[in-house]
């Protein structure tokens, strides 16, 4: 036999239960139908952006360029990439939308020369955050 807590038998208790139910329905609807509405870095799926390095032509072999590619089948929204050097200096890069198959580069042209030990953190709406470390 299922018993109902005496607090939910009152008008206030039923109102509270209704509010909780509405919030839960809204959260599920946003997750299913509008993941782009979620804050960057909030989600349950791994972000489909891959990272690899290539030598920097501008820096004459003294550093690298990070090449980021959306390897997913859909557009990724509210993408933030944070570059951090060994001393804690950071640089942010943001995109409102990143289509499937698109690539972006972060290197000397964007004001960043990659060196060993530096990190790159990627967040996007509806996806788990991802950290990449240049350990060459």
N, C-alpha and C positions, 0 to 999 in steps of 0.2 A: 504494500500500500504506500502511495506517495503522499507525504505530508507537506503542507505549505507553511512556511514560516509565518508566524502571526503578524509580523510587520508588513507583509505583502497583502494582508487582508484589508488594511486600511486604505483610504483614498490616497494618502501621501505615499504609502508603499507602492501602490499600483502606478502612481505617476512616476516614481523613481524607476520602476521596472520598465515602463514605457520609454522613458528617456534613454536608459541604457540600451534597450532594444533598437531604438532609432539610430543611436550612435554606432552600434555594431553593424546595422544594415548599411549605413553610409560608408563605414570603413571597408566593408566587403565590396560594395559597388565601386568605390574609388580604386581598390586594388585590382578588380577584374576589368573594369571598363575605362579607367582613366589613370593608369600608372604614372603618366606624365604630371599628374597633379600632386603626387607624393613629393616630399622634400628630397633633395639630392642625398643619396647614400642610404635611403630607406627602401627596403625591398627584401625579397627572398631568393631571387634568381642571381646567379653570377653575372657580372657585367660582361657583355660580349666584345669588349675592346681589347685587342692584343697589342703588345708593345715589343718592338725590336729596335736595335740600334744599327746605325750605319755610320761610316766615317764622315766627318765634316769636311767638305771641300773648302769652305771659307776659312776654316781654322787651320788649314794645311796639316791635317793629321794630328792636331793637338787636342782633339776632343771628338765628341760624337753628336749625332742628331737622333732624337727619339722619334720613331715613326709609330703612330698609333692608328689602328685600323678597326672600324666597326665590323666585326665578322659575323654579326647577327643577321637575321632576316627582316628586321624592322628598325625604324628610326629610334634612336635613343635620345631622350630629352634631358635638358638641364644638366649638361655634362660639365664637370669641374675637374681640372687637372692641376694638382699642386706639386711643383718641383721643389725639392729641399736639398740643399748642399750639406756637406759634412759639418759646417759651422752653424747650421740652423737657418740660414737665409732661405727665404721662400719666394716663389713667383707663381701667381695664379693665372690660369688660362680657362676661359669659359666659352661654351657654345650652347645656344638655346636648343638646337636640334642637330643631330648627327645621323645622316641617312645610312642605311645598310650599305656596306662596301666602301664608304668614304674613308679617306685617310687624312690625317693631319700630322704636321711635323713640329717639333719643338727643338730648336737649336740656336745657333748664333744669330740668325735672322730675327728670331723672336726674343733675343736677349739672354739666351741660356746656353752655356757650353758644358755638356755633360762630361763628368769625370767619374772614375770608379768610386763606389760607395755612396753615391747620391741616390735619392729615392724619388719616385713618382707615384702619387696617390690619385686614383680616379674614382669619382662618385658620379652617379646619375640617378634620376628619378626612377623608382621602381626596382632598383638593383642594389645588390650588396656592394660595399666599397671594395676596391682592389688596390693593393700595394705592389709596386715593382721596384726592385733594387738593382742598380747597375753594379755588378760585382766583377766586372772584367779586370 
